[in-house]
Amino acid sequence: MKIYNTLTRKKEDFTPLVEGKVGMYVCGPTVYNHIHVGNARTFVSFDVIRRHLINSGYDVTFVSNITDVDDKIINRANEEGRTAAEVAEEYSNAFIKAMDDLGVMPPTIRPYATKEIDAMIGTIETLIANGHAYEAEGDVYFSIKTFPEYGKLSGRTVDELLSGTRFDVDPKKHDPLDFALWKAAKPGEPYWECPWGKGRPGWHIECSSMSAKYLGQPFDIHGGGVDLVFPHHENEIAQSECCSNVTFCNYWMHGGMLLIDNEKMSKSLNNFLLLKDVLANLDARVLRFLMLQTHYRSPMDYSKQRLDEAANSFERIANTLRNIDWEVEHADLFAEVDVAAIEKLDVAVAAGVDSYVAYMDDDFNTAAALGEVFSIVGAVNGFIADGLSGAEEVKAAQAAHDAIVDLMGRFGIDMAEESDETAGWPAELLAFAKDVAGYEGDDMLAAGEAIISKRAEARKAKDWGTADAIRDGLSAMGFAVEDTAAGSRLSYGG
Ligand SMILES: [Zn+2]
């Protein structure tokens, strides 16, 4: 398996510290608001990466924190006349629910910053003791000139960083790039007692302390959005490597930005799209599907048009699964088997699965791996086009079906429910079946079959008026009648 390492700017062979195990840390959200789709993309990317590691046989310990104390949380609490803890609780719960809606696996360990203060104080005490940090009026700062490797992750020298960033000159700092490990509490702010008085931790120290506590140091993979490379991850490295004098982590992975209609999300454009608003009227699987179409490191464009295209492509896969199920149910088990076609399909499925794995092993190339799912879809669509004959053809079609469900499942997209082809059918179909065919039950599939056989009867009797009325009634509800080799059936939507 190859992973692109931001630290070396190269794709490297992945070798975990302990054979068969992976320790992975991904920076979690600061819970002062609902997350936007850009944040969601990062979490989906690392979820897909984690799932591929698991599917490759690794035992993955996945740690992802919640930053539940921060200036932004305190500001929001003050604006709304609430406590910071209330604001943090609301949005951390909302975040956990949103991740669940999106099919992101919960982390193995989800540390909350406010419950890990002792570990952070310990890290800071060590940094002060070994000369890498200094106290100033209740604040504690990291002294970047004590760490000559500062800038190695972002690939910039200290001089470049100084000239490329605007700084408020703070007289308490020895150097403009020095950053806060601990902030003295202002009146009304949440605080913890520590050797330097009342205060709270800086953001960067959280991740250094919590990753070391739960994964040890070094650990295998550290991930986050590309916007965290500087200063957050650069500072994490400085803190952790100065605290313990060993490498912080071996592989740095960063997810690309999400653009809205090719524009960066920004306050001035007012184009922040919250995940919860997107998911209010969208199947979360379609959003994941759209995200998979772009490599995790590349910028991804989000637009209504791309989302619609993703919905269509997704539906093509779902529809293929439903078609396979239907053809399997209506197979002519005593007809002659096409041995050459079975062999061709088996080969296409095996090749698709192999290539899928190879693409994912190559720095998680989800877009190309998704292409392999479509190659299986294309092969099986051709295979079932004339219906299925004999148990061997049924078996081959089912194997293709299972491979598609399995590969989509590895992406975190559950296609199993597509097997229920009546999911989402409107209840009025039952009333219509009663009207036109005298159907009395409440089984959607049986109602559809009753209507179809009534239509076939009418056509046979050349009663075109009834046949057309049935077709029009169905189409008004969103159904079409598909005539296939094995007979007619209803299809809904699309
Ligand atoms: Zn972090």
Boltz pocket constraint, residues with backbone or C-beta under 6 A from the ligand:
constraints:
  - pocket:
      binder: B
      contacts: [[A, 26], [A, 27], [A, 28], [A, 203], [A, 204], [A, 207], [A, 232]]
      max_distance: 6.0
